[in-house]
Amino acid sequence: MERRCVLNSWSKKEVRVVIRYEWARGVSGTEIHNRLVEVYGPGVMSKQMVRRWCRTFSDGRQQVEDIPRAGRTRTVTTDANVGKVDDMIRANRCITIDEVAEELGISHE
């Protein structure tokens, strides 16, 4: 009797490793998706995305990690900055967003 277990937590990297492994064994994208759903549940990854990863590996990609993208990083919302903003507001309730941004050297958005 075969035992089935649905894993409730997983990472993108973990799933991509499984896709790469199964792709290397010659398993089709549809079958890989079916196997992923059996183990990780229906919300794991769409069939189209599994097929896209298979094509990506076929095109020569080796890594399963996200490739860094261009654009502004979201490093402004740190515990330290949140604390500084809180302190500034407590010290001066009339401070403007622009003044906070200028003081901390961050965007007012």
Secondary structure per residue as TSV (DSSP state, phi and psi in degrees):
chain	resnum	aa	ss	phi	psi
A	1	M	-	360.0	125.4
A	2	E	-	-84.5	134.1
A	3	R	-	-96.6	130.1
A	4	R	-	-113.8	140.2
A	5	C	-	-140.2	130.1
A	6	V	-	-94.7	123.1
A	7	L	-	-84.1	125.1
A	8	N	S	-85.6	-18.7
A	9	S	-	-127.4	141.4
A	10	W	-	-162.1	161.7
A	11	S	-	-112.3	159.6
A	12	K	H	-57.4	-42.7
A	13	K	H	-61.3	-43.5
A	14	E	H	-58.9	-45.6
A	15	V	H	-65.8	-40.4
A	16	R	H	-64.7	-35.4
A	17	V	H	-62.9	-42.9
A	18	V	H	-62.5	-44.5
A	19	I	H	-60.0	-46.1
A	20	R	H	-61.4	-42.9
A	21	Y	H	-62.3	-50.2
A	22	E	H	-65.8	-38.5
A	23	W	H	-60.5	-43.1
A	24	A	H	-63.7	-27.8
A	25	R	T	-81.3	-4.9
A	26	G	T	90.1	15.0
A	27	V	-	-78.9	140.3
A	28	S	-	-70.4	157.3
A	29	G	H	-58.7	-40.1
A	30	T	H	-64.5	-43.5
A	31	E	H	-68.5	-37.8
A	32	I	H	-60.3	-44.5
A	33	H	H	-59.7	-45.7
A	34	N	H	-59.0	-41.4
A	35	R	H	-68.1	-39.6
A	36	L	H	-61.1	-44.5
A	37	V	H	-63.2	-37.9
A	38	E	H	-58.6	-41.3
A	39	V	H	-91.5	-42.3
A	40	Y	H	-101.8	-11.3
A	41	G	-	97.2	168.8
A	42	P	T	-67.6	-18.5
A	43	G	T	-90.1	10.3
A	44	V	S	-65.3	-55.5
A	45	M	-	-170.0	146.1
A	46	S	-	-71.3	156.5
A	47	K	H	-61.5	-38.4
A	48	Q	H	-63.6	-39.8
A	49	M	H	-68.9	-37.2
A	50	V	H	-61.7	-45.6
A	51	R	H	-61.7	-38.4
A	52	R	H	-63.1	-42.6
A	53	W	H	-64.0	-38.9
A	54	C	H	-60.8	-43.7
A	55	R	H	-62.8	-41.0
A	56	T	H	-61.4	-43.6
A	57	F	H	-67.2	-36.9
A	58	S	H	-63.6	-31.7
A	59	D	T	-77.8	-2.1
A	60	G	T	111.4	-3.7
A	61	R	-	-65.5	137.6
A	62	Q	-	-106.2	-40.0
A	63	Q	-	-81.1	152.0
A	64	V	-	-108.1	-5.4
A	65	E	S	-76.2	156.5
A	66	D	-	-63.7	140.9
A	67	I	-	-85.8	130.1
A	68	P	-	-57.6	137.5
A	69	R	-	-103.8	153.8
A	70	A	S	-71.7	156.1
A	71	G	S	125.3	174.4
A	72	R	-	-73.8	133.2
A	73	T	-	-80.3	155.3
A	74	R	-	-100.9	65.5
A	75	T	-	-105.8	2.2
A	76	V	S	-73.2	-36.9
A	77	T	-	-83.2	75.9
A	78	T	-	-107.3	162.5
A	79	D	H	-58.4	-37.9
A	80	A	H	-64.0	-46.3
A	81	N	H	-66.7	-39.5
A	82	V	H	-61.0	-42.6
A	83	G	H	-63.5	-41.6
A	84	K	H	-63.8	-43.8
A	85	V	H	-62.4	-44.6
A	86	D	H	-58.8	-45.7
A	87	D	H	-62.1	-41.6
A	88	M	H	-64.4	-41.0
A	89	I	H	-68.4	-40.3
A	90	R	H	-65.6	-33.8
A	91	A	H	-76.3	-30.8
A	92	N	-	-147.0	96.6
A	93	R	T	-65.9	-14.6
A	94	C	T	-96.7	5.2
A	95	I	-	-64.7	142.3
A	96	T	-	-93.5	162.9
A	97	I	H	-61.1	-40.8
A	98	D	H	-62.7	-38.1
A	99	E	H	-67.1	-40.7
A	100	V	H	-62.2	-47.4
A	101	A	H	-60.5	-44.5
A	102	E	H	-65.4	-43.1
A	103	E	H	-61.9	-40.7
A	104	L	H	-91.7	-10.2
A	105	G	T	71.0	38.3
A	106	I	-	-126.5	165.9
A	107	S	-	-71.1	147.3
A	108	H	-	-78.5	-10.0
A	109	E	-	-72.3	360.0
